[in-house]
Amino acid sequence: MAVAARTRLRASLDAFAAVFRNPQLRRLELAWSGSILGQWGYEVALAVFAYRTGGAAAVGIVALIRLLPAALVAPFSALLGDRYRRDRVMVAADLVRAGAMAGAAAAALATRHWAGEGAPDAWRVDVPGGTVGVRLASTADGDHVLLSGPAELVFSGTMKLL
């Protein structure tokens, strides 16, 4: 029994090593791992935020809102992986997801902007691993978003709010 388990484990380790010897497969696996880590980090942070805001019911509602569109689109989007190169489909899916996150950030900034002068300029966001500080700084050349904490985002450019 132990010999059979060792043989199966050895075969799995050999297959894993073979994948990582191939530079293209190694990059693909590492990119996929980064993508999945980012996705789960976001989902955990969103669930924690929903729970703190509205309790267990809010977590359920947020999960339904997030998963229902995916369930409706999945049968059709799966065809893309069969029709086009899978690495490009994966990159396109990650770019769409990044665009959605950027849209959420832009919506938060727009809400803050339209709330007027009385809206807070700073927020604390508790995430796994620490607290991220988000501060909106108004200067002569426009509004700037400043992040501090365990995760810092660097952006060089401008954003115009209507």
C-alpha positions in Angstrom: 0.0 0.0 0.0 2.8 2.5 0.9 4.8 1.6 -2.1 1.8 2.3 -4.4 1.2 5.6 -2.7 4.9 6.5 -3.1 4.8 5.5 -6.8 1.8 7.7 -7.4 3.3 10.6 -5.5 6.5 10.3 -7.5 4.6 10.3 -10.8 2.7 13.5 -9.7 6.0 15.2 -8.7 7.6 14.2 -12.0 4.7 15.7 -14.0 4.8 18.9 -11.9 8.6 19.2 -12.5 8.1 18.6 -16.3 5.6 21.4 -16.5 8.0 23.8 -14.7 10.9 22.9 -16.9 8.9 24.2 -19.9 9.2 28.1 -19.8 5.9 28.7 -21.5 3.9 26.3 -19.3 5.8 27.7 -16.2 4.7 31.3 -17.1 1.2 30.2 -17.8 0.9 28.3 -14.4 2.4 31.2 -12.5 0.1 33.7 -14.2 -2.9 31.5 -13.5 -1.8 31.2 -9.8 -1.5 35.0 -9.5 -4.9 35.4 -11.1 -6.6 33.0 -8.8 -4.9 34.5 -5.7 -6.1 38.0 -6.7 -9.6 36.7 -7.4 -9.9 35.0 -4.0 -8.3 37.9 -2.2 -11.0 40.2 -3.7 -13.8 37.8 -2.9 -12.7 37.4 0.7 -12.4 41.2 1.1 -15.8 41.7 -0.5 -17.4 39.2 1.8 -15.8 40.7 4.9 -17.0 44.2 3.8 -20.5 42.9 3.1 -20.7 41.1 6.5 -19.5 44.3 8.4 -22.0 46.4 6.5 -25.1 44.2 6.5 -24.4 40.9 8.2 -24.8 37.4 6.8 -27.8 38.4 4.6 -25.6 41.0 2.8 -22.9 38.4 2.1 -25.5 36.1 0.5 -27.0 38.9 -1.6 -23.5 40.0 -2.8 -22.6 36.4 -3.6 -25.8 36.0 -5.6 -25.2 39.2 -7.5 -21.6 38.2 -8.3 -22.4 34.5 -9.3 -25.6 34.8 -11.2 -24.2 36.7 -14.2 -21.3 34.2 -14.3 -23.7 31.3 -14.3 -25.6 32.8 -17.2 -22.5 33.7 -19.3 -20.4 30.6 -18.6 -21.9 28.3 -21.2 -21.2 30.8 -23.9 -17.9 32.1 -22.7 -16.6 28.5 -22.5 -16.8 28.4 -26.3 -14.1 31.1 -26.5 -11.5 28.8 -25.0 -12.3 26.2 -27.7 -12.3 28.7 -30.6 -9.3 31.0 -29.6 -5.9 30.5 -28.0 -6.5 29.7 -24.3 -3.7 31.9 -23.1 -5.2 34.9 -24.9 -8.6 34.1 -23.6 -7.2 34.0 -20.0 -5.4 37.3 -20.5 -8.6 38.9 -21.9 -10.7 37.6 -19.0 -8.2 39.0 -16.5 -8.2 42.4 -18.3 -12.0 42.5 -18.2 -11.8 41.7 -14.4 -9.2 44.4 -13.9 -11.4 46.8 -15.8 -14.3 45.9 -13.6 -12.2 46.6 -10.5 -11.1 49.9 -11.9 -14.7 50.8 -12.7 -15.6 50.0 -9.1 -12.8 52.4 -7.9 -14.0 55.1 -10.3 -17.5 54.7 -9.1 -16.3 55.1 -5.5 -14.4 58.3 -6.5 -17.3 59.6 -8.4 -19.7 59.0 -5.5 -17.2 60.9 -3.2 -16.9 63.7 -5.7 -20.7 64.1 -6.1 -21.4 63.9 -2.4 -19.9 67.3 -2.1 -17.8 69.1 0.4 -19.2 67.4 3.4 -18.1 63.9 2.3 -15.2 62.3 4.2 -11.7 62.6 2.7 -10.3 59.4 4.2 -11.4 55.9 4.7 -9.9 52.8 6.5 -10.4 49.5 4.7 -9.6 46.4 6.8 -8.3 43.7 4.6 -6.6 40.4 5.4 -3.0 41.3 6.3 -3.8 44.8 7.7 -5.5 48.1 7.2 -5.3 50.0 3.9 -5.8 53.8 4.2 -7.5 55.6 1.3 -7.3 59.4 1.3 -8.6 61.8 -1.3 -6.3 64.8 -1.5 -7.4 68.0 -3.3 -4.6 70.0 -4.7 -4.2 72.9 -7.2 -3.8 70.3 -10.0 -6.8 68.2 -9.1 -7.8 65.4 -6.8 -5.4 62.6 -6.0 -6.1 59.2 -4.4 -3.4 58.3 -1.8 -3.2 54.7 -0.6 -1.2 53.5 2.4 -0.8 50.3 4.2 0.3 46.7 3.4 -0.8 47.1 -0.2 0.1 50.2 -2.1 -1.0 51.0 -5.6 1.2 53.3 -7.8 -0.5 55.2 -10.7 1.0 57.9 -12.8 -1.6 59.7 -14.8 -4.8 61.8 -14.5 -8.4 61.1 -14.0 -11.1 63.7 -14.8 -14.4 63.4 -13.0 -17.4 65.0 -14.7 
